Amino acid sequence: MTRNSDDSERSGEDMDGKRLILTVLSLLVWLIPASADKNDRGITSLTDGRTPYALKGSWTIGGTAYGSSYSINNYQMAVVNGVGGDGYGISAKIGAAYAVLDDFSVGVRMLYDRNRMSIASASVAVSDISLNVNDFYSIQQNIGGEFFCRKYLPLGHSGRFSVFIEAAFQVTGGQGKIQRKQDAGTLGTYETTTKIALNANPGLAMYVTPHFVMDCGVGLVGLGYSWTNQVHNQVASGTRNGFSASYILNILAISLGIHYSF
């Protein structure tokens, strides 16, 4: 009697488990088609059945941030020996964009970056030529703004994923200081830099929630012109102008951003 009762309890538990599994499967079968047909972001599809990624009249605000630091102690590299020093770099962008048309936005951003490098010691030896650097210090910071326009190309019909191409016109201004010790004294250079640039960057954007967006962009095409004025040891002065053009997929210029859309 005890075995029979145990077997009946087990069979009852098995039946309950099977019913639970069947119920869950039935719910999934019902929910998946329903969610596929429903626009989760709550916006209207276009006449061609496609859901716009950026709806005309919507705003997006947000930005990107980047930071790095390093420390070197007695590092050896090719002909460079005994390198020691440290440094850091930070960069931030914040801006807003407005969709003037479905899947086409224009906006502005504020930019800031700061980089510092300090070399306590380093020596370079090539054949009979040797060069020693001690107590070298450099710091540079820039601030500026840019106007940009972005065209979205939605992926699928959900309106949650999209590739984009962005064109931006950028103007920045900055100042920096370079100093090093020589013999018993210190040599220093103060400089101011102005730069204008025109860049084009592709990327991928995704709605994590109906309002929060993450995007990833990478540098591709860029044109830039800069001019720098220098003052050496508060006596001599100098200038440097430069033009740059690039057409290359720059994986070192990858940026990740978080934005809020409304």
N, C-alpha and C positions, 0 to 999 in steps of 0.2 A: 504493500500500500504506500509505503514511503517513497519507493522508486517511481511508482506511477504518478504520484503527486508531484515529484520533482520534475519528471519529464513533461507533465502538463504545464507546469510553471515555466519551464524553459521554452516550450513551444509557444506559450502565450507571449513571452518576452520577444521571441523571434518574430511573431506576427506583428507585435507593436513596433518593432524596429523596422520591419518591411513597410508598414503603413506610413511611418514617419519619413522614410526615404522616398516613397512614392509621392507623398504630399509635397516634399521639398522639390522633387523633380517636376511635379505638375506646376508648382508656382513659378519655377524658373522658365519652363516652357511658355507660360502665359506672360511673364514679365519681360522676357528678352525681346519678343517682337514688339511689345507695347513700347518699351524704352527705345527701340530702334526707330520707331515711327515718330516718337515724341521729340520735339526740340527742347533739350534740357535747359538751354539758356533763355527760353521764353521769348524769342524774337521771331519775327515773321520771315518765312522763306521768300526768295525772289521769284519772279514769274517763271524762271527756268527750273524751279524746284531746288535751287541751291540756297543755302543759308549763308548770309554774309558774315565774315569774321568780325569786321569792324562796321557796325551799323551807322549809317549817316546820322549826324547829330550827337554822337556819343563822345565822351571825354575819356582820356587815359592819363593818369599821373603816376610817376614812379621814378626809378633810377637804377643805377648800377654802382657798385663799389668794389675796390680791389686793394689788396695790401700784401706786402711781402717784406721779409727781413732776412739778413744773412750775417754770418760771422765766420771769419777765416783765420786760421792759426797755422803758420809755417806751411803754407800750401805750395806744392810744386806743380808747374805746368809748362811743358816744353822748355823754352829757354828762360822762363821766369821762375825764380827761386825765392823761397822764404817769404811768401806773401802773407801778410797779416793785416786784418782790418775788419770793418763791419759796415753795415748800411741798411737802409730801408727804403721802401717806396709805397706811396698811397695814392689812390686816384678815386674820384667820385664824380658822378653825373646825376643830376636831377632835372626833370622837365615835365612838360605837359603837351598833349597832342589832341587835336580835334578832328573828327572824321567829317570832312567837307562833302564826301561822297561815300557810298558803300564801298568798303575795302580800300579807301584812300584817305590818309590822314596827313595833316601838317602840324608842326609844333616847334617848340623852342626848348633848349636845354642850357643849364649852367654847368660849367666844368671847373674842376680843381684837381691839381696833382702836385705832389711834392716828393723829391728824391734827394737822399743824402748818401754820400759815400766817404768813408774814411779809410786811408791806407796807412798803417803804422810803419810798415817796412816792406820793401820789395827790391829785388835786384834782377837785372837782365844782363846776360852774358852771351855774346855772339863772337866767336873767334877771339880776337884780341881786344874787342870792344866791350866794356862793361858800364852799366848805369845803375845807380842806386837811388831809390826814392824813399824818403822818410817823412813822416808826419804830413801826408797829403790829405787835404780836406776839400770836399765839394758839396754844395747844397744848391738846389734849384727848385723853384716853385712857380706855377703858372695858374692863371685864372682866365676864364673866357666864356664864350657862349657860342651856340650854333643854332642855325635854322635848318630844319630837316623836313622831308616829305617821305612817306612810306606807302608803298603799294603792297597789299596783301593778296595772296593767291591761295584761297582756302583749299584744304585737303578733305575730300569727302563731302558729305551733306550735313554733318552735325554742327558745323560752325565753330568747333573747338580747336582745330589744328589748322595751321597755315604756314606757308613759307612766305617770305617777304623780301623785297629789295628796297633799300633805303639810300637816299642821296642827301648829303649834309654839307652845308657851307659853314665853316668854322673860323672864328677869330679868337686868338689867345694872346695874352701878354704876360710876361714873367720877368723875374729877376733872379740872379744867382751870384754866388761867391765861390771863388777858388783860391786856396792859399796853401803854401808849402814852406817848410823851413829850409833855409840854405845858409850854411856856415852858422854864424851866430845870429842871423836875422830871419825875418819872415817876409816872404813875397806874397802879394795878394792881388787878385783881379776881381773887380766888381763888374757885372754885365746886366744889361736889360735886353730882352728879346721880344719881338712881335712876330706873329706868324699868322698867315691865312692859309686855309686848306679847303679843298673840295674832295669829298670822299664818297665812295659807293660801297655799300656793305650788304651782302645777302644774309639771311638768317631763318630761324624757325621759331614760331610763337605758339603757345598753348594756353588755353583757359584751364587752370587747375580747378577753379570753382566758377560759378557764373559771373564773378566779378574780379577775381584775382588771376593775373596773367604772368607767365614766365616766358622769357624769350632768350634766345642765344644768337648772337651775331658774330661775324668774322670779317676781318679786314680783307678787301680784295683789290680795289682800285683807289688810288689817291694821288692828288696833285697838291703841292705845297710850296710856299715861298716864305722865307723868313729873313729878317735882318736883325743883327745884334750889334750893340754898342758896348765897348769895353773901356774901363779905366784901370790902368796898371799902377799899383802902388801910389794911387792918388796923384800921379804925375802924367804919365804917358797915356794916350788913348788909341783905340783901334776900332775897326768895324769889320763885320763879316756878314755877307749876304749869301743866301743859298736857295737853289730851286731843286725840288725833288719830284719824281714821278715814279709810281709803282703800279705794276699790274701782276700781282702774285697773291696766291692764297696764303695769307699770313696767319698761321695757327697760333702765333704768339700774341695776336691781337683779338683773341676770342673774349667776348664780354657776355656776362649773364646778368639779366635784369629782372626785377620784380615790379609789377605795376598793378594799379587798381583802376578798373574801368566802370564807368557809370553813364 
